[in-house]
């Protein structure tokens, strides 16, 4: 047992070295936004897609592009617009008159990192083109199923729903994102630094690739070895069940929650906590890891009632109440 623990500790230390190189490279361009960077790294390590929400100008797109530039990986950006078609994402069949056959032409979704920029600018039928890709890591064109490259990660940005010209994401689409990260304005000091580094007609791009694809896949194997105690596993399930049956946990939330979190939330909460523990250079997860990562995993999986919306109750407020009530092991 001691030998196994020692090996895991060495693997955690190795992963920490790789992650620190990646962090340092991204910080050459991105000022502040530590929470965002942490969630992008957790998504990368835990094989989970990330949805970023914030008003325009908060460096959502720049953050994703910078992360992609710091990795030796293929990267495609898809600008979602109201006139976009599903074939513009997944690809289409092109007729070849020479052999009289249709041939599949791959779309921009065939890349290691895909930036779905302003994903809520396109209607539901276009957003749904990503459903198979995000869940099964494959695309079907003309009856032919083609696997996507590994690793494959969708990093999407969206403006708040109350912004003009946006469409709400389908529930099935939203649930496929491991995280929904809410971005806020930078602090005074951070914005002053942004001014000093970016207020040029042609800001320099200093980012160089520092991480190989095989290193990412290796770190994911390290994540799988992070220990999760039985009591912590039970705690994760209780948290998710409290969103579905709050009355069983003495929570007066039944009238506020229309639908609770799906089983995918249980899986993502565990995987994200394991990746977060790895970032903290620990070979095990604690209840505090669950509390830290939980809001970003759960906020888009709780569907509120009309009564909650009328009272101005947010999913974050409900999640906070659940974490404050469910006993910690």
C-alpha positions in Angstrom: 0.0 0.0 0.0 2.9 2.4 0.8 4.5 1.7 -2.6 1.2 2.5 -4.3 0.7 5.7 -2.3 4.3 6.7 -3.1 3.7 6.1 -6.8 0.5 8.2 -6.9 2.3 11.0 -5.0 5.0 11.0 -7.7 2.5 11.1 -10.5 0.7 14.0 -8.8 4.0 15.9 -8.6 4.7 15.2 -12.2 1.3 16.4 -13.3 1.7 19.5 -11.1 4.9 20.4 -13.0 3.2 20.1 -16.4 0.2 22.2 -15.2 2.4 24.9 -13.8 4.1 25.3 -17.1 0.8 25.6 -18.8 -0.5 28.1 -16.2 2.6 30.3 -16.6 2.2 30.3 -20.4 -1.5 31.3 -20.3 -0.8 34.0 -17.7 1.5 35.8 -20.3 -1.7 36.9 -21.9 -4.6 36.5 -19.5 -4.6 38.8 -16.5 -6.5 37.7 -13.4 -9.5 35.3 -14.1 -7.9 32.7 -11.9 -11.3 30.9 -11.3 -11.8 30.7 -15.0 -8.3 29.3 -15.6 -8.8 26.7 -12.9 -12.1 25.5 -14.4 -10.6 25.3 -17.9 -7.7 23.2 -16.5 -10.1 20.9 -14.6 -12.2 20.5 -17.7 -9.0 19.6 -19.7 -7.9 17.0 -17.1 -11.4 15.6 -16.4 -12.4 15.3 -20.1 -15.4 17.7 -19.5 -16.7 20.4 -21.7 -16.9 24.0 -20.3 -19.5 26.7 -20.9 -18.4 30.3 -20.1 -21.1 32.9 -19.5 -20.4 36.6 -19.2 -21.1 40.0 -20.8 -19.0 40.9 -23.9 -15.4 42.0 -23.4 -14.4 39.8 -20.4 -11.8 37.8 -22.4 -13.9 34.6 -22.7 -12.8 33.9 -26.3 -9.2 35.1 -25.6 -8.9 32.7 -22.7 -9.9 29.7 -24.7 -7.7 30.7 -27.7 -4.7 31.3 -25.3 -5.2 27.9 -23.7 -5.3 26.2 -27.1 -2.2 28.0 -28.2 -0.3 26.7 -25.2 -1.0 23.1 -26.2 0.3 21.1 -29.1 -3.2 20.3 -30.4 -5.5 21.1 -33.3 -7.9 24.0 -32.7 -10.9 25.2 -34.5 -13.2 28.2 -33.8 -16.8 28.2 -34.8 -18.6 31.5 -34.7 -22.3 30.8 -34.0 -24.7 33.1 -35.8 -28.5 32.9 -36.5 -27.9 31.7 -40.1 -25.5 28.9 -39.2 -26.4 25.4 -40.4 -25.7 22.1 -38.6 -23.5 21.1 -41.7 -21.3 24.1 -41.0 -20.3 22.4 -37.7 -20.3 18.7 -38.3 -19.5 18.6 -42.1 -21.5 17.5 -45.1 -21.6 15.0 -48.0 -20.1 16.2 -51.3 -21.0 14.4 -54.6 -18.1 13.4 -56.7 -19.1 13.0 -60.4 -16.0 11.0 -61.2 -16.9 8.0 -59.1 -20.6 8.8 -58.8 -20.5 8.7 -54.9 -21.0 11.0 -52.0 -17.9 11.6 -49.8 -18.0 13.0 -46.3 -16.3 16.4 -45.8 -15.4 16.9 -42.2 -16.5 20.1 -40.5 -14.6 22.3 -37.9 -15.8 20.1 -35.0 -13.0 17.6 -36.0 -10.3 19.1 -33.7 -8.9 18.5 -30.3 -10.1 21.8 -28.9 -13.3 23.4 -30.4 -14.3 27.0 -29.4 -18.0 27.4 -29.9 -18.0 31.2 -29.7 -21.3 32.9 -28.6 -23.1 29.5 -28.8 -26.4 31.0 -27.9 -26.4 33.3 -31.0 -27.6 30.3 -33.0 -31.1 28.6 -32.8 -31.6 25.2 -31.1 -31.3 23.1 -34.3 -27.8 24.4 -34.8 -26.7 23.9 -31.2 -28.1 20.4 -31.3 -25.5 19.5 -34.0 -23.0 19.3 -31.1 -25.0 16.7 -29.1 -23.5 13.6 -30.5 -20.0 15.0 -30.7 -20.1 16.1 -27.0 -21.4 12.9 -25.6 -20.2 10.1 -27.9 -17.1 11.9 -29.2 -18.2 10.9 -32.7 -20.0 12.4 -35.7 -22.4 10.5 -38.1 -22.5 11.7 -41.7 -24.6 9.9 -44.3 -24.7 6.7 -42.2 -21.0 6.7 -41.6 -19.8 7.2 -38.0 -16.4 8.9 -37.7 -14.6 9.2 -34.3 -13.4 12.6 -33.2 -9.7 13.1 -32.3 -8.6 12.4 -28.7 -8.6 14.4 -26.6 -11.7 16.3 -27.7 -13.1 19.2 -25.8 -15.8 21.8 -26.5 -15.2 25.2 -24.8 -18.2 27.4 -25.4 -18.9 31.0 -24.7 -22.2 32.7 -24.3 -23.7 36.1 -23.5 -26.4 36.2 -20.8 -29.9 35.3 -22.0 -31.2 38.8 -21.5 -28.8 40.1 -24.1 -30.5 41.0 -27.4 -30.4 38.3 -30.2 -29.7 35.3 -28.1 -31.4 31.9 -27.8 -31.6 29.7 -24.7 -29.6 26.5 -25.0 -31.6 23.2 -25.0 -31.6 21.3 -21.7 -29.9 18.3 -23.3 -27.1 20.5 -24.6 -26.6 22.3 -21.3 -26.4 19.1 -19.4 -23.5 17.9 -21.5 -21.2 20.6 -20.2 -19.3 19.7 -17.1 -19.1 23.3 -16.0 -21.0 26.5 -16.4 -18.7 29.2 -15.3 -20.0 32.7 -14.6 -17.5 35.5 -15.4 -17.4 38.8 -13.7 -15.5 42.1 -14.3 -11.8 42.2 -13.3 -10.7 44.1 -10.2 -9.1 47.6 -10.4 -5.6 46.2 -10.2 -6.3 43.6 -12.8 -7.8 46.1 -15.2 -4.9 48.4 -14.7 -2.6 45.6 -15.7 -4.7 44.8 -18.7 -4.4 48.4 -19.8 -0.6 48.2 -19.5 -0.2 45.0 -21.4 -3.0 45.1 -24.0 -3.5 48.8 -24.9 -1.6 48.5 -28.2 -2.8 48.5 -31.8 -1.2 45.1 -32.2 -0.7 43.3 -28.9 2.0 40.7 -28.9 1.1 37.1 -28.7 3.8 35.5 -26.5 2.2 32.1 -26.0 4.2 29.0 -27.1 3.0 25.4 -27.0 4.3 23.8 -23.8 2.1 20.7 -23.4 1.9 17.6 -25.6 -1.3 15.7 -26.3 0.1 12.5 -24.8 0.9 14.5 -21.6 -2.8 15.5 -21.3 -3.9 11.9 -21.8 -1.3 10.8 -19.2 -2.6 13.3 -16.7 -6.1 12.0 -17.2 -4.8 8.6 -16.2 -3.4 10.2 -13.0 -6.8 11.7 -12.3 -8.4 8.3 -12.4 -6.0 7.2 -9.6 -7.1 10.0 -7.2 -8.7 8.3 -4.2 -12.3 8.9 -3.3 -13.3 7.7 0.1 -16.6 5.8 0.5 -18.0 8.5 2.8 -17.1 11.2 0.2 -18.9 9.2 -2.5 -22.0 9.0 -0.4 -21.7 12.8 0.2 -21.6 13.4 -3.5 -24.8 11.4 -4.1 -26.6 13.0 -1.2 -25.8 16.5 -2.6 -27.3 15.5 -6.0 -30.3 13.8 -4.4 -31.0 16.9 -2.4 -31.7 18.8 -5.7 -34.3 16.1 -6.6 -35.9 15.3 -3.2 -35.1 18.3 -1.0 -37.8 17.4 1.5 -35.9 14.3 2.5 -33.0 16.5 3.7 -35.3 19.0 5.5 -35.0 21.6 2.8 -38.0 23.7 1.9 -37.1 23.9 -1.8 -39.7 21.7 -3.5 -41.7 24.6 -4.7 -38.6 26.2 -6.2 -37.1 23.3 -8.1 -38.9 21.9 -11.1 -36.2 19.4 -12.0 -33.1 18.4 -10.1 -29.7 17.4 -11.3 -29.3 14.3 -13.5 -27.0 11.3 -12.8 -24.5 13.0 -15.1 -24.0 15.6 -12.3 -22.9 12.8 -9.9 -20.3 11.6 -12.4 -19.1 15.1 -13.3 -18.9 16.2 -9.7 -16.7 13.3 -8.9 -14.4 13.6 -11.9 -14.1 17.4 -11.5 -13.3 17.0 -7.8 -10.6 14.4 -8.6 -9.0 16.8 -11.2 -9.3 19.7 -8.7 -7.5 17.6 -6.1 -4.7 16.8 -8.6 -4.4 20.6 -9.2 -4.0 21.0 -5.5 -1.3 18.3 -5.6 -3.3 15.9 -3.4 -3.8 12.2 -4.2 -7.3 12.2 -2.6 -10.4 14.4 -2.6 -12.1 16.0 0.4 -15.6 17.4 1.0 -14.2 20.8 0.6 -13.2 19.9 -3.0 -16.9 19.0 -3.6 -18.0 22.3 -2.1 -15.5 24.3 -4.2 -16.3 22.7 -7.5 -20.0 22.0 -6.9 -21.6 25.3 -7.9 -20.0 25.3 -11.4 -21.1 21.7 -11.9 -24.7 22.1 -10.6 -25.9 25.6 -11.5 -27.0 24.7 -15.0 -28.6 21.4 -14.0 -31.2 22.7 -11.7 -34.4 23.8 -13.5 -36.2 26.4 -11.5 -40.0 26.8 -11.2 -41.9 29.9 -12.2 -42.4 30.7 -8.5 -38.6 30.7 -8.0 -38.1 33.1 -10.9 -40.9 35.3 -9.7 -39.3 35.5 -6.2 -35.9 36.2 -7.8 -34.3 33.0 -6.4 -31.3 31.8 -8.3 -29.9 28.3 -8.8 -26.7 29.4 -7.0 -28.7 30.4 -3.9 -30.4 27.0 -3.9 -27.0 25.2 -4.3 -25.6 27.2 -1.4 -28.5 26.3 0.8 -28.0 22.6 -0.1 -24.3 22.6 0.7 -25.0 24.4 4.0 -27.7 21.8 5.0 -26.4 18.4 3.8 -24.2 16.9 6.5 -20.4 16.8 5.7 -18.8 13.4 6.4 
